[in-house]
Amino acid sequence: MKQKVVVRFGTKSSKSRSKALTIAVGVQGVTSATLKGQNKDEMEVVGEGMDSVVLTTLLRKGVGSAELVSVAPAEEKKKEETPVVVSSPYYYTYGPPYNYYTNWVLP
């Protein structure tokens, strides 16, 4: 089951944010990680079969302070199927074949 985890970390520098993203993507089961929030101090991680406690612990070790805000099931987007239109190919014809004229019998 896919889940969405929101983690808040208290860093201000872009280097720390980059390091946090690197750590989050390295956790097993993570499919995507994005920064969000007003100061980009929250990270939204989406994955299947990942452990949110392990993710938070690794962020605390690597970045400093990290706080688990929420864990919720991820919303799955349904793709609308477009109908496939199969048209017959159009072949150009340039006249009868050469054999057509040679098989005539002249009177």
N, C-alpha and C positions, 0 to 999 in steps of 0.2 A: 504494500500500500504506500502510495506516495504521501510524503508529509512535508509541510512547510514549517521551518524553524526560524524564529527571529531572535537574534542575539545582539545585545547592545554592548559596545566596548568603549572605554573612555580614552580614546586617543585623538589627537588633533593633527598630527602630521600625516602627510600623504604616504610616507615610507611605512608607517605603522599600518595604515589601511591596506596597502599593497601586501604587506606581510600577512595580515589577517585573511585576506582573500586567498593567498597562496596556501595557508594552513587549512582553510575551509574546503578548498577544492581537493586537497590531498586526503581527506577523510573518505573511507570506503562507503560507497553508496550515494555520494553527492553528485547531482547532475548539473546544478547551476547555483551560483552565488552572486548576489548583487548587493550593492550598497544603497541604502535608502535613509530617509530621515532628513530633517532640516539641516543638520550639520554633517550629514553622512556618517553618523556615529552608530547606525544600526545596519545589520547585515541580514538579508533574507536568503536562506539556504533551502533549496528544494532538492529532495532526493528520495530514493526508495531503499528501505532497509538500513538507514543510517542511525547511529546512536547520538542523540542530541547532548547527552551528558559528556560523552567522550569529546565531541566537538567543542563544547564550552570549556572543558578542562584543558584541551590543547591550546585554545585561544588564550586562556589565562596564563599558561606557561610561556607562550610565544610573544604575546602583545602586552600583557599586564593585567588589567582588570577586564572581565567579561561577565555579562549577566544574561541569563536565559530569560527572554521576555515571554515568548509564546511558542507552543507547538500545536499545529492544527493540520488536518488532512488537506492536501493540495487539491485545488479545483482542476479537473481535467477538461480541456477544451475539446469539444466535439467538432470534427471537421465535416463540413457539408460536402456531400458527394455530388459532383457535377456529372450530369449524364454524358456519356461518351457517344459522340455522333460519328458513325462510320459511313463515309460516303464512298460510292463506287468510283474507281479510278476512271479517268477519261483518257481514252486512247485515240491518238491521231491516226487517221487512215489517209493514205496518199494514192489510192487507186487499187485496182486489182493486181494480184501478183503476176509476175512475168510468165508463169506457166499457163495462165488463163488464155493468153493470146496465141501461144504456140500449139495448143491442142485443137485448134479449129481446123476443120476440114473445108478446103476451098472447093466450090463446084466446078 
